[in-house]
Amino acid sequence: MRKIAILTDSACDIPPELEKQYDIDILPFVITLDGVSYVERRDFGFDEFYQMLRAAQGVPSTAQVTAIQFCEQYCKYVDEGYTDVVHVTINSTGSGTYDAAVLAQNMLREERPDHKLNIHLIDSHTYSYVYGAPVVQAARRLRNGAEVGYVCAELEAAFARQEIVLSAFSLKQMKKSGRISAAAAFAGELLGLRPIISLIDGVTKVEDKVRGDAAVPAAMIKQVRKRMDYPDGDVHYMLGCTDIPNVKELEKLCRKEFGRGPDAVFKLGAAVASNTGPDAMAIVYQGVPRR
């Protein structure tokens, strides 16, 4: 009989209650802010971290989960008799976490030469609850008796379609992370321009710029409409945000445009907010399959 684990990293932003309900193992990122290191999901909550960002003198840095940490987790699964682990990571083009997991598999062969653990490693190609939600769905499917191969194929299919349109109202972190250029950030701060950014397969692109906060929600929806793909007309989307009030207007306009409310409204965790800044919001939707 198979014994299956679900493993991911803390950038998934899965709510703690769902993490516990579906027995999902989440290894944390380390966030360093103004010289102090914190463990995500342990040392602060979402809203507390946004306030820390706003009060900080500098910008945060993130440290990925290491190969040693992953190997230790794999060894634990072997010792506890697990036959399979479905392991989903943050986007590999924006983090070395996926590569660390690959290295951990090689290390496991040295630590447990005779192990029989099947490691199903999947690159999400995205960030935050955009991959956290499919991981929760995978855990639910497995609990209900679905085959591992089916669940992994479903995850790959989801990640081949997930797309994000986002905007950040404070550009300091976006400039530091390289998500937008220093010149664009300077112009935005000087002229009050807000970037409308797409994030597809881990690649960010400034799609538009609008003047003033009030213009952002409509501009975001306009970009989503260009790429959204729901042939059956049954639109599904999620909203991601920090603690900014603008998201209420975004949700209102989305309800009007798409004829229904979001499937979820989730908070951006520390690993993600460290790059977007404390004042950001996003629409998550499905585009045409890319793989």
Phi, psi and chi 1 to 4 in degrees:
 res  aa     phi    psi   chi1   chi2   chi3   chi4
   1 MET       -  135.6 -176.3  175.6  177.7      -
   2 ARG   -77.9  144.0  -77.0 -172.4  155.7  177.8
   3 LYS  -124.3  116.1 -174.2  177.0 -179.6 -178.2
   4 ILE  -119.2  131.8  -53.0  165.4      -      -
   5 ALA  -107.1  154.4      -      -      -      -
   6 ILE  -118.0  125.7  -65.9  -80.8      -      -
   7 LEU  -129.3  138.7  175.5   64.2      -      -
   8 THR  -153.5 -172.2 -171.9      -      -      -
   9 ASP  -116.3  167.4   48.6   72.6      -      -
  10 SER   -71.2  -12.4   62.0      -      -      -
  11 ALA   -70.1   -6.8      -      -      -      -
  12 CYS   -66.7  -24.0   69.1      -      -      -
  13 ASP    56.7   32.2  -65.7  -23.1      -      -
  14 ILE   -68.6  128.8  -67.4  172.6      -      -
  15 PRO   -57.0  141.4  -24.7   34.9      -      -
  16 PRO   -54.2  -34.8  -26.9   35.2      -      -
  17 GLU   -67.3  -34.4   61.2  -88.3   17.0      -
  18 LEU   -76.9  -34.8  -67.4  178.4      -      -
  19 GLU   -56.1  -44.9  172.2 -169.2    5.1      -
  20 LYS   -73.5  -43.1 -178.1  177.6 -179.6 -179.8
  21 GLN   -60.4  -39.5  179.6  179.6   -8.8      -
  22 TYR  -105.8   11.3  -68.5  105.1      -      -
  23 ASP    54.2   49.8 -161.9   22.3      -      -
  24 ILE   -91.5  129.2  -61.3  168.1      -      -
  25 ASP   -88.6  124.5  -66.6  -39.2      -      -
  26 ILE  -124.5  116.1  -59.6  176.5      -      -
  27 LEU   -92.2  135.2  -62.3 -173.4      -      -
  28 PRO   -88.5  149.3   32.6  -35.9      -      -
  29 PHE   -79.8  157.5  -82.3   64.1      -      -
  30 VAL  -107.8  129.7  172.9      -      -      -
  31 ILE  -111.5  127.3  -47.2  -65.0      -      -
  32 THR  -110.4  123.9  -59.9      -      -      -
  33 LEU  -134.9  121.3 -175.4   61.1      -      -
  34 ASP    51.8   41.5  -71.6  -13.5      -      -
  35 GLY    83.8   -1.0      -      -      -      -
  36 VAL  -111.7  132.5 -179.6      -      -      -
  37 SER   -98.7  138.2  -67.0      -      -      -
  38 TYR  -129.9  150.6  -54.9   90.5      -      -
  39 VAL   -98.3  120.8  177.1      -      -      -
  40 GLU   -61.4  145.4 -172.1  172.5   20.7      -
  41 ARG    71.7   -2.7  -60.6  179.2   75.4   91.3
  42 ARG  -120.1  -42.8 -171.6 -169.8   73.2 -174.1
  43 ASP   -95.0   -7.8  -67.8  -21.5      -      -
  44 PHE  -163.9  161.7   46.4   69.8      -      -
  45 GLY   -96.6  177.7      -      -      -      -
  46 PHE   -58.2  -58.4  -69.7  113.6      -      -
  47 ASP   -63.9  -34.4  -67.8  -21.9      -      -
  48 GLU   -62.9  -39.9 -177.2 -178.7    1.0      -
  49 PHE   -68.2  -36.7 -175.6   71.4      -      -
  50 TYR   -60.7  -41.2  -55.2  148.3      -      -
  51 GLN   -67.1  -36.6  -64.6  -52.1  -48.2      -
  52 MET   -62.4  -40.2  -69.8  165.1   61.5      -
  53 LEU   -63.3  -44.0  -86.4 -178.2      -      -
  54 ARG   -66.3  -31.2  -67.6 -171.5  178.5  102.1
  55 ALA   -88.3  -11.4      -      -      -      -
  56 ALA   -69.6  149.3      -      -      -      -
  57 GLN   -79.7  -37.6  -63.2  -61.3  -50.6      -
  58 GLY  -113.5 -166.8      -      -      -      -
  59 VAL  -108.9  150.1  -64.3      -      -      -
  60 PRO   -76.7  160.7   28.2  -33.9      -      -
  61 SER  -124.6  153.1   61.2      -      -      -
  62 THR  -119.3  144.0   59.8      -      -      -
  63 ALA  -115.6  123.3      -      -      -      -
  64 GLN   -68.1  164.3   68.4 -167.0   44.2      -
  65 VAL   -66.1  135.2 -176.4      -      -      -
  66 THR   -88.9  163.5   67.1      -      -      -
  67 ALA   -60.8  -36.0      -      -      -      -
  68 ILE   -63.6  -43.0  -68.2  174.6      -      -
  69 GLN   -62.6  -43.5  -71.8  173.0  -71.1      -
  70 PHE   -64.9  -41.6  -77.7  138.9      -      -
  71 CYS   -62.8  -41.3 -176.4      -      -      -
  72 GLU   -61.2  -39.0  -71.1  174.7  -14.3      -
  73 GLN   -68.3  -41.7 -170.9   68.9   28.8      -
  74 TYR   -61.2  -42.8  -69.3  161.2      -      -
  75 CYS   -60.5  -39.1  -74.2      -      -      -
  76 LYS   -60.8  -43.1  178.0 -177.9  176.3 -176.4
  77 TYR   -62.6  -43.4  -66.7  144.8      -      -
  78 VAL   -60.0  -47.5  171.2      -      -      -
  79 ASP   -66.6  -26.1  -64.3  -17.6      -      -
  80 GLU   -95.4    6.5  -66.3  179.7   -2.9      -
  81 GLY    83.0   19.6      -      -      -      -
  82 TYR   -72.1  143.0  -78.7   85.8      -      -
  83 THR   -96.5  -28.3   58.7      -      -      -
  84 ASP  -143.5  150.1  -61.8   80.5      -      -
  85 VAL  -135.1  127.6   53.7      -      -      -
  86 VAL   -93.6  111.3  177.6      -      -      -
  87 HIS  -115.5  113.7 -176.4 -179.6      -      -
  88 VAL  -111.6  130.7 -178.9      -      -      -
  89 THR  -115.5  162.1   71.6      -      -      -
  90 ILE   -58.8  157.5 -172.9  176.1      -      -
  91 ASN   -43.7  126.0  164.0   47.2      -      -
  92 SER   -73.6  -22.6   62.8      -      -      -
  93 THR   -79.8  -13.8   61.3      -      -      -
  94 GLY  -111.6   -2.2      -      -      -      -
  95 SER  -154.5  151.1  170.0      -      -      -
  96 GLY   -87.8   11.8      -      -      -      -
  97 THR   -62.8  -42.7  -55.6      -      -      -
  98 TYR   -61.3  -45.8  179.7   89.0      -      -
  99 ASP   -63.1  -35.3  -68.6  -23.6      -      -
 100 ALA   -63.6  -37.2      -      -      -      -
 101 ALA   -68.4  -37.8      -      -      -      -
 102 VAL   -61.8  -45.3  172.4      -      -      -
 103 LEU   -62.4  -37.9  179.3   56.9      -      -
 104 ALA   -62.7  -32.9      -      -      -      -
 105 GLN   -64.3  -39.4  -67.0 -175.3   49.3      -
 106 ASN   -66.8  -39.1  -63.7  -32.7      -      -
 107 MET   -64.9  -36.4  -64.5  167.8   63.9      -
 108 LEU   -61.5  -36.0  179.2   62.9      -      -
 109 ARG   -63.3  -29.1  -64.3 -172.6 -171.6  100.1
 110 GLU   -80.8  -38.4  -63.0  178.5    4.0      -
 111 GLU   -75.7  -38.1  -65.2  -66.4  -33.9      -
 112 ARG  -133.3   75.4  -58.3  -70.8 -169.8  -82.3
 113 PRO   -55.6  -30.7  -21.8   32.9      -      -
 114 ASP  -101.1   16.5  -60.5  -38.0      -      -
 115 HIS   -66.1  152.6   83.6   83.3      -      -
 116 LYS  -117.7   16.2  -55.0  -62.2 -177.7 -175.4
 117 LEU   -71.0  125.9 -178.9   66.5      -      -
 118 ASN   -90.8  115.0  -62.9  -59.3      -      -
 119 ILE  -102.1  113.8  -59.0  171.9      -      -
 120 HIS   -99.9   90.5  -51.3  -87.8      -      -
 121 LEU   -90.9  125.8 -179.1   60.9      -      -
 122 ILE  -129.3  127.4  -60.9  173.1      -      -
 123 ASP   -85.5  121.1  178.9   -1.2      -      -
 124 SER   -73.8  -24.2   72.2      -      -      -
 125 HIS    63.7   19.1  -58.5  -76.8      -      -
 126 THR  -155.1 -166.0 -169.0      -      -      -
 127 TYR  -135.5  160.3  -59.4   91.2      -      -
 128 SER    60.1 -150.9 -167.8      -      -      -
 129 TYR   -69.6   -3.7 -160.2   54.4      -      -
 130 VAL   -61.8  -33.5 -173.1      -      -      -
 131 TYR  -103.5  -19.3   70.1   96.6      -      -
 132 GLY   -63.0  -41.6      -      -      -      -
 133 ALA   -63.1  -46.2      -      -      -      -
 134 PRO   -62.9  -31.7  -27.7   37.1      -      -
 135 VAL   -65.3  -42.5  167.2      -      -      -
 136 VAL   -61.8  -42.7  171.1      -      -      -
 137 GLN   -62.2  -39.6  174.7   74.5  -13.4      -
 138 ALA   -63.3  -42.7      -      -      -      -
 139 ALA   -62.9  -38.8      -      -      -      -
 140 ARG   -65.0  -43.0 -174.3 -179.0  -63.3  116.3
 141 ARG   -62.0  -45.4  -65.4  -97.7 -159.9 -113.8
 142 LEU   -64.3  -39.7  -70.3  169.6      -      -
 143 ARG   -62.7  -30.8  175.8  169.1  -70.1 -173.6
 144 ASN   -89.0    7.5  -69.7  -25.8      -      -
 145 GLY    99.2    9.3      -      -      -      -
 146 ALA   -67.2  151.8      -      -      -      -
 147 GLU   -73.5  146.3  -68.3  -68.0  -32.2      -
 148 VAL   -59.0  -44.3  174.6      -      -      -
 149 GLY   -59.7  -40.4      -      -      -      -
 150 TYR   -64.5  -44.6  170.6   82.5      -      -
 151 VAL   -63.9  -43.0  168.0      -      -      -
 152 CYS   -64.7  -40.4  -70.1      -      -      -
 153 ALA   -64.3  -37.8      -      -      -      -
 154 GLU   -66.0  -39.5 -168.5  175.3   58.5      -
 155 LEU   -63.1  -47.2  -77.1  166.9      -      -
 156 GLU   -60.1  -40.8  -64.9  -81.1   15.4      -
 157 ALA   -65.3  -39.4      -      -      -      -
 158 ALA   -64.5  -45.3      -      -      -      -
 159 PHE   -70.2  -19.2  -62.0  144.9      -      -
 160 ALA   -78.2   -6.7      -      -      -      -
 161 ARG  -123.0  -18.5  -61.2 -172.7   64.5 -174.5
 162 GLN   -65.8  132.0  -62.8  -77.7   58.6      -
 163 GLU  -137.7  158.9  -59.7 -175.3    5.3      -
 164 ILE  -134.2  138.5  -54.0  169.2      -      -
 165 VAL  -118.6  128.2  166.4      -      -      -
 166 LEU  -137.7  163.7   66.0   93.5      -      -
 167 SER  -143.7  145.2 -171.9      -      -      -
 168 ALA  -122.0  134.0      -      -      -      -
 169 PHE   -92.5  -14.4  -62.7   90.2      -      -
 170 SER  -121.9  125.2  173.8      -      -      -
 171 LEU  -102.2    3.1  -57.9  178.7      -      -
 172 LYS   -60.7  -49.4 -178.4  170.3   66.0  172.4
 173 GLN   -69.6  -37.0  -81.4   84.0    3.6      -
 174 MET   -63.3  -37.9  -64.0  -71.9  -75.7      -
 175 LYS   -67.5  -45.3  175.9  175.0   66.6  175.8
 176 LYS   -62.8  -38.8  178.9   69.7  174.7 -179.7
 177 SER   -79.4  -10.7   69.0      -      -      -
 178 GLY    85.4    6.4      -      -      -      -
 179 ARG   -67.7  -32.1  -54.4  -60.6  176.6 -168.8
 180 ILE  -134.7  158.4   60.2  173.8      -      -
 181 SER   -72.8  159.6   69.6      -      -      -
 182 ALA   -62.0  -37.1      -      -      -      -
 183 ALA   -65.4  -43.2      -      -      -      -
 184 ALA   -65.5  -39.6      -      -      -      -
 185 ALA   -64.3  -42.1      -      -      -      -
 186 PHE   -63.4  -45.2  175.5   76.4      -      -
 187 ALA   -63.7  -39.6      -      -      -      -
 188 GLY   -63.7  -43.6      -      -      -      -
 189 GLU   -67.2  -36.6  -69.1  163.8   -6.7      -
 190 LEU   -74.3  -41.7 -174.4   66.0      -      -
 191 LEU  -102.2   -1.9  -58.7  174.3      -      -
 192 GLY    74.4   25.8      -      -      -      -
 193 LEU   -85.2  142.2  -61.9  177.0      -      -
 194 ARG  -116.0  124.8  -58.8  -69.9  179.7 -109.9
 195 PRO   -78.1  141.3   30.1  -34.3      -      -
 196 ILE  -106.8  114.4  -51.2  -60.6      -      -
 197 ILE  -117.6  132.9  -58.5  167.4      -      -
 198 SER   -95.5  148.4   64.4      -      -      -
 199 LEU  -134.5  105.5 -158.5  163.7      -      -
 200 ILE  -130.6  124.5  -59.3  170.5      -      -
 201 ASP    51.8   39.6  -77.8  -14.9      -      -
 202 GLY    79.7   -0.1      -      -      -      -
 203 VAL  -104.1  126.8  177.4      -      -      -
 204 THR   -97.6  145.5   55.7      -      -      -
 205 LYS  -147.6  130.8  178.8 -177.3  177.3 -177.2
 206 VAL   -77.1  111.9  176.9      -      -      -
 207 GLU   -88.9  -28.4  -58.8  -75.3   -3.6      -
 208 ASP  -162.7  164.6 -164.6    6.2      -      -
 209 LYS  -135.9  134.2  -61.3  171.9 -173.8  174.5
 210 VAL  -127.3  155.1  -64.8      -      -      -
 211 ARG   -94.9  120.4 -170.6 -179.8  -61.7  -83.2
 212 GLY    90.4  150.7      -      -      -      -
 213 ASP   -62.9  -36.1  -64.7   -5.2      -      -
 214 ALA   -64.9  -25.3      -      -      -      -
 215 ALA   -83.3  -10.2      -      -      -      -
 216 VAL   -67.1  -50.9  169.3      -      -      -
 217 PRO   -55.6  -46.5  -27.7   37.3      -      -
 218 ALA   -64.3  -38.3      -      -      -      -
 219 ALA   -67.3  -36.3      -      -      -      -
 220 MET   -64.2  -45.6  -68.7  175.1   66.0      -
 221 ILE   -63.2  -37.9  -68.3  172.2      -      -
 222 LYS   -58.8  -42.3  179.4 -179.5  176.9 -178.8
 223 GLN   -67.9  -39.1  -71.2  -60.1  -39.6      -
 224 VAL   -62.5  -43.8  168.9      -      -      -
 225 ARG   -60.1  -28.7  -90.7  -58.8 -171.3 -168.2
 226 LYS   -66.3  -30.3  -71.8 -178.6  179.4 -179.7
 227 ARG  -120.1  -11.6  -64.2 -174.3   57.4   90.4
 228 MET   -60.5  135.7 -178.3  179.3  -86.2      -
 229 ASP  -131.2   99.1  179.8   53.9      -      -
 230 TYR  -134.0   83.1  -66.7   95.1      -      -
 231 PRO   -56.3  -31.4  -23.0   33.5      -      -
 232 ASP   -84.2   -1.3   60.0    2.9      -      -
 233 GLY    81.0   -3.8      -      -      -      -
 234 ASP   -88.9   88.7 -171.1   15.2      -      -
 235 VAL   -74.3  132.9  173.8      -      -      -
 236 HIS  -127.6  138.5  -69.9  -89.4      -      -
 237 TYR  -156.5  163.7   66.6   96.9      -      -
 238 MET  -129.4  158.5  -61.1 -170.0  -62.5      -
 239 LEU  -117.8  134.7  -59.3 -178.8      -      -
 240 GLY  -116.5  147.2      -      -      -      -
 241 CYS  -162.7  165.7   61.4      -      -      -
 242 THR   -92.7 -146.3   56.2      -      -      -
 243 ASP  -100.3   27.8   59.4   -9.6      -      -
 244 ILE   -81.0  147.0   55.6  175.4      -      -
 245 PRO   -72.3  -19.6   25.2  -33.9      -      -
 246 ASN   -57.2  -26.1  -49.7   67.3      -      -
 247 VAL   -64.7  -25.2   73.7      -      -      -
 248 LYS   -65.8  -41.1  -66.9 -177.7  179.1  179.4
 249 GLU   -67.7  -38.1  178.8   63.0   19.5      -
 250 LEU   -62.0  -45.0  177.9   61.6      -      -
 251 GLU   -63.7  -39.8 -178.7  173.7   -5.4      -
 252 LYS   -60.7  -46.3  176.7 -177.3  175.0 -178.1
 253 LEU   -68.8  -36.6  -68.7  179.4      -      -
 254 CYS   -64.2  -42.7  -77.1      -      -      -
 255 ARG   -58.8  -40.9  -74.6  179.4  179.3  -86.6
 256 LYS   -69.5  -42.6 -178.5  178.2  179.5 -179.3
 257 GLU   -72.4  -43.1  178.2   69.4   22.1      -
 258 PHE  -100.2   -5.3  -56.3  133.8      -      -
 259 GLY    76.8   11.9      -      -      -      -
 260 ARG  -164.7  163.1   65.9 -173.4  -58.2  -84.0
 261 GLY   -80.7  171.7      -      -      -      -
 262 PRO   -70.9  151.4   26.8  -34.1      -      -
 263 ASP   -65.7  -29.8  -68.5  -18.5      -      -
 264 ALA  -160.0  150.3      -      -      -      -
 265 VAL  -120.5  115.6  178.3      -      -      -
 266 PHE  -120.8  155.6   61.7   90.1      -      -
 267 LYS   -89.5  141.2  -68.5  -70.7 -174.3   74.1
 268 LEU   -79.0  123.9  -57.6  176.2      -      -
 269 GLY   -76.5 -179.7      -      -      -      -
 270 ALA   -63.2  -42.1      -      -      -      -
 271 ALA   -62.4  -34.9      -      -      -      -
 272 VAL   -82.4  -47.0  176.8      -      -      -
 273 ALA   -64.4  -22.4      -      -      -      -
 274 SER   -63.2  -23.4  -68.2      -      -      -
 275 ASN  -102.1  -30.1  -69.7  -73.0      -      -
 276 THR   -89.2  -22.6   65.3      -      -      -
 277 GLY    91.9  171.6      -      -      -      -
 278 PRO   -81.4   -0.1   31.9  -35.9      -      -
 279 ASP  -130.2   81.7  -58.0  -70.7      -      -
 280 ALA  -144.8  156.0      -      -      -      -
 281 MET  -150.1  157.7   59.7 -173.6 -174.0      -
 282 ALA  -148.5  152.7      -      -      -      -
 283 ILE  -112.2  130.5  -54.4  174.5      -      -
 284 VAL  -111.1  130.6 -179.2      -      -      -
 285 TYR  -150.5  177.3   62.3   96.7      -      -
 286 GLN  -104.9  132.3  -71.1 -172.8  -13.6      -
 287 GLY  -106.1 -170.7      -      -      -      -
 288 VAL   -66.1  136.9  173.5      -      -      -
 289 PRO   -53.6  133.7  -25.8   34.0      -      -
 290 ARG  -104.3  -12.2  -59.9  178.5  -62.3  -81.6
 291 ARG  -137.3      -  -69.4 -179.7  -64.4  -79.6
